[in-house]
């Protein structure tokens, strides 16, 4: 039980929710309150795993009565704060998916990860706007804008958002489309985590009878050359091709796999809608940038897209950094000089994704996640050891200084570091507009998202 004097309505609700409502002191507490990034130490008043909409509505009523907020984290990605004064809501029980192949539309419940969505699309010759990690929640990524393997072809994941099934602060639960509330849907497409509780989304599916993709691994000394080759290839690549480069320095520590300790891994990764001779020639050119030690490029089934980048599937602590950039050869040279400097050694990973295509145009469906002018996004990752936090901060500052005017002050909302508000991803005028939507639909600020409207 929680402190009945402080939260009597929530305490009373425990009788009906049973073990779906967990409080501090419970044996499961640390496991259920933890986010994906284990650096973030969350301390909500309780963690709830409602079984249905009725239980969600009961949670909302109890939160209002006790002066608490509701914070939804389906799988814990994007966690940013301590969650003091909230009930943390997990949506795993909302796990249905409906696919209309003829209409090229899917309805995806809020508890599903991208892997489940892609499994449902197997054999349909259709794709959804999945990111590179299939353990990320599909609804959460879409509501936060979402960069996809197919964003150069179709824009943000949020651009494919047709409708939301939403529990609003007044307790009403219904499907909403642009025709119902265009301003709310505009804000939902990129800042949808704090406007209510989304229980399902309706999204566009896109034709993909053939997908080609994979990873090329190069010798450790080829990092700079591979980044240059991928950047150059991106200038003329068709919008059907996603391409990115990465380098990871595996530390010589006990936590790392023994066979990888102390190694540097250099990669280029791709996903193409099709199997064109043009892209085959582009990839051959990138292969020529160094010594290829492994190459998995080939046909990819939609349900196997998660294998391209081989991203982690278990929570871990990390410090991240990311900026949009307009790179050229000189900027990349400066970046790699900084990467190899003593100040940047705490940074474990560096990556560059090629943007452009549909991302550079106004989205098909209006949203706060709008056009991105820069043709690249540069990101860093470091192991989240609290004692190393200042050294990591200085390392990222070194990388940012090296980019100079080639970099902007923004990145994708889903790439933002913890504690950074929406202004780290969107124009201040758009953030203010979304804040007005928030004030209209949630006047008591009953819902707390991972990002503030600042």
N, C-alpha and C positions, 0 to 999 in steps of 0.2 A: 504493500500500500504506500501511497504518497502521503505527504503531510495533509491530513484531512482538514485541518484548520486553514491551510493556505489554499488548497485546491479541492474543496468538497465535492464539486460536480464531477471532476475527473475521478476522484476516489470512488464515488458512487457508480460510475460507469464501469469500474473494474469488475463488478459483479457479473455483468453481462458479457464483457469482452474476454474475461479470463486471461489466459496466457498470451492473448493478442495485445495486451496492454502491459508494458514492462516499466518498472520504476527503479530508481537508484537503490542499490542494495540487493537487487535480485541477482542470482548467480549468473544469469545471462546478460547482465547489464552492459558490460564492456563490449561484448560481441555485437549486441543489437544497436548500440549507439555509435559505433565506429563508422567513419566514412571510408571511401576508397583511398584517399590520400591520408595515410596514418599520421602525418604531421599535424593534421587538424584535430584538436581535442574538443569534442562536442559534449556539452552538458545540458541536454534538454531536461524538462521536468518529467517527461515520460517518452516512451517510444511506442507507437501504435501500429499495428498491422491489420487494418480493418478488412473484414471479409466481403463487404458489399457497400453500396451507396448508403444504405440506412445507417450503417455503423459510422460512415464518414460524417453523415449529417449529425449523428449523436455526438461525435467528437467535436464538431464545430460548435454545437450548442454548449457543450461542457467547457470548451476553451473560452467562449464568450462569457459564460457565467463566472469563470475563475480568473478572467483577465489574462489569458494566455493567447499565444499565436500558434498557428499551425505551419509547419515547415515540411514540405514534401521532398524526400530524397529516395527515389526508387531503388537505386543501387549505390548511392553515396558519391557519385562522380560530381565534381564541381563544388564540393563543400567548401565553405569559406569562413564561417564564424563559429562561435561557441554555442550558439542556439540557446542561450539563457532565456528563460521565460517562454519557451515553446514546447509544443508536443511534436516530436519528430514522427512523420507519417511515412511508412513503407507501403508500397502499392503492389507487392508481389502477388496478392490474391486476384488482381485484375489482369487476367492472363489469356483472354480470348483474342483471336485474330480472324477476320473475315476477308477473303480475297475475292473480288469480282474481276475475273480475268478479262471478260469482254469489255467492261467499262474501264479497265486499268485503274482500279481504285482498291485500297485496302482500308479496313477499320482495325486499328491496333490498340489494344487496351494498354493502360498506363504501366502495367507491371512487366511488360515484355522487353527483353534485350534484343538487340539487332540480330543476334544469331538465331533466335526463334522466328523472327520475321523472315529472314533469308531462307530458313528451312521451309517455311510455308510457301515460298515462291519457287521452290525447286520444280523444274519442269514446265514452268509457265512462260518462259522466254521474256520475263519481266524482271525489273530490278526496282528497289526502293533506294532512298538516299542515305544509305548506310555510311558511317564513318569507317576509319581504318580498323577500329576495334569493335568486335562484335559482342563484347560483354557490356558495352555502354547501353543504357536504356534508350529505346527508340523514341519514346515521347519526350524525354528530357532533352535529348540532342536536338530534336526538331524544334522544340519551343525556345531553344537557346540559339537559333540560327542554324548551326550545324554545317561543318565542312565535310563533304562526301568525296568518295572516289569519283563521283560523277558530277561534281559541282562545276567543272569547266563546261560540261554539256548542258546542265540544267539549273545551275545556280545553287543557292543555299538550300539545305534540307527544308528550311521553313518556307521556301517558295513553293514547295509541293504540298503545303498544309491547306487542305480544303475546308476543314471544319474541326471544332473541338467539342467534346462532351464535357461540360464544365459544371462544377459545384461552386456557386458564387457565395459571397458573404451573407446574402439574405437567405441562404439555405435552399435555394432553387437549384435543380439539377436538370440540364437540358443540353441538346445539341445547338450550337451556334455557328452561323456562317457569315460571310461578308454581308449578305443581304439583311441579316438580323442586326448586326452591330459592326459596321466596317472599321470603326476606330478601335474597338476591342480586338478584332482579328488582326489589325495592323500591329498592335502592341504584342499580341501573342506570337507573332512571327519574329522572334528574337529576344523577347523579354517576357516570356509567358510563365515564368516560374513563380511569380508573386501576385498574380491577378485572380487566383482562385485555385481550386484543385481540379486538374484535368484528369478525367478517368479514362478517356480514350481519344484518339485522333483519327481523322480520316485524311488519307494522303493519296497523292497521285502515284501511280506506278508508271515506269517508263520502259519502252521496248528494248530488249537486249537479247536477241537470239543467239549472239556469240559474244563472249567476253574473253579477252586475252589479258593475262597479267602475270606478275611474279616479281621476284627479287634477284638482282645481280649483286654478288658479293665480290669485292675487290681486295687487293693487297692493302695492308695498313698504311703504306706510304702514299697511296693514291687518292687520299681524301680530297685535297684541294682540286686536283685535276678532275675528279668525278663531279664535284659540285659545279665547276666551270662548264663541264660538258652537259650536265643536266640543265643548267641555266641557259646555255646557248640553244639546246634542243627545244626548250620551251618557247623560244621566240617565234618559231615557225610551226610548232606542233598543232595538229588539228584539235578542236575542242573535245573530241571524243577520247583524247588521251590524257590521263592523269599521270604526273611524274613528280618524283621527289627524291632527294638525296639525303643521306644521313651518315654520321660518324659517331661511334660510341667507344669511349675508353672504359674498359671493364677494370675496376679497381682490384688490386691484389689483396682482397679481404676474404674472411671466412664465409661471408654471406653470399659471395659470388660462386657460381658453379666452378669446380676445380679445373675443368678443361678450358675455361675461358678467362681465368684470373690473369690480370696484367696484359690482356690482349686489346688491340684496337680493331674494331670491325667497321668497314666502310661498305655502304650499300647504296644502290639505286633501285627504286621500286616503281612499279607501273601498273596501271589498269586501263585497258582500252575497250571501248564499246565497238567491237568488231575484230577483224584480223587483217588489217590492210598492209599492202606492200610499203606504203608510205611510212607507217609506224615501224615496220620491220627494219627499214633502212635507218630510221632515227635511233632505234635501240642498238643496231650494229655500230653506229657512230659513237654512242655512249660506251659500248663495250671496248672500243678502241682507246678509251681514256686511261686505261691501266691494265693490270694483270687480273683477269677474271679467275676467281677461285671457286665460285659456285654460281649456278644460273638456273633458276626455276621458271623462267618465262615460258608460258604456254597457255593452252585453253584452261579456263577457270569456270567451274560451275558456280552459280550464284550462291549456293549454300557454302561454298569454300572460300569466299572472298576474305574471310578473316585470316586465312593462312598467308596472304601476301605479305603483310607487314609483321606478322608474328608478334603482335604486341602482348604485353603481360596480361595474364588472366586472373591474377590474384592481387589484392590490395597491397600497397607498399607506401613507405614515406618518401616524399619527393618535394623538391623546390623547382618551380618552373618559371620560364620567361619566354616572351614571344612578342614580335613586332612585325607589322606589314613593312615591306621594303620594296624599293625599285633598284635592284642590284645591277651592277655592271662588273666588268673584270676587275677594275680598281677596288671597288667596294668589297668584292669577295677576297681579293688579296689582303686587304686590311683586316677583314674578319678572321682569316686564317692565321695571320700574324698574331692577332690578339688571342685566338684559340690556343696557339702554341706557347703563349707567354706564361710565365710563372703565375700571374694573377688569375688566369683562367683555368688553372689545373683542377680546382674543385668542381668544375663543370664536367659532367660525365658524358652528356650527349648533345649534339648539335645537328639540326636538320633544316632543310629548305624545301618548301613545297612551291611548285609553280601554280600560279593562280590564273587570272585572265579568263577569257571565254565568257560564258554566261555570268560569271561572278562580277565582271566589269560592267555589266548592263543593269538597268533597272529590273528588279524582279518581276516575274510574270504576275504574281500576286503581291500587292504592296505590303511591306513590312518594315519594321525598324531595322532589320538586317537587310540593308540595301546594297547598292553597288560598291565594290571595292576597287579603287583606282590603281592600287599598287599591284604589280605582277608577281610578287613573291611574299611568302611569310617565312620568317626565320624564327626558330624556336630552340630553347635550351632546356636541359633537364639535369638535375643533380640529385644525388641521394639525400634524403631529408634527415640528416643528423643535426639535431638542434645546436650542438656545439660548433658546427661548421656554418651556421646560417650567415654570419657576417662575412666569412670568406667567400661564400657563394654569392652573396649580394655584390661584393666587390668584383667577383668574376663576371657576373652579368653586366655590371656597369662598364667593365672593360670592353666587352663585346659590343655593347650599345654605343660606346664612344667611338669604336672603330668604324661602325657603320655610318656615323655622322649624318649628313643630310639625306643619305640613301634610305634611311628608316623613318617611319612615322611614329606617332605616340599611341597607335591603336593596334589591335589584333582581333582575331575572332573571339566572340564572347566565350566560347568553349575552351579557348586557349588562355584565358586570363588567369593570372596568379590569384591566390586567395586574397580576400579583403580589398580587391579592386572592384569599383562600381561599374555600372553600364557605360560610363563615359570613357572607359578604357577600350570600348569596342565601337561605340556609336557617337555621332555628332551630338554636341551638347543640346542643340535645339530639339533633336529627336528624343533624347533622354528626358528633357523637360516635357515634351508631348506625351511620352509614355507615363511619366509621373502623374500627369493630369488624368490619364485613363485609370491608373491605379487609385487615385483619390476618388474617382467617380464610382468604380465598381467595388472598392474595398475601403470605404470611408473610415472604418475603425482600425485599419491596418491589421486585419486579423490573419493575413497570410504573409509569411516571410520567405523570400526567395534566397538563393545563394548570392545574389548581387543587390546592391542598393541602387536607387535611382539617382546616383551622384556621379 
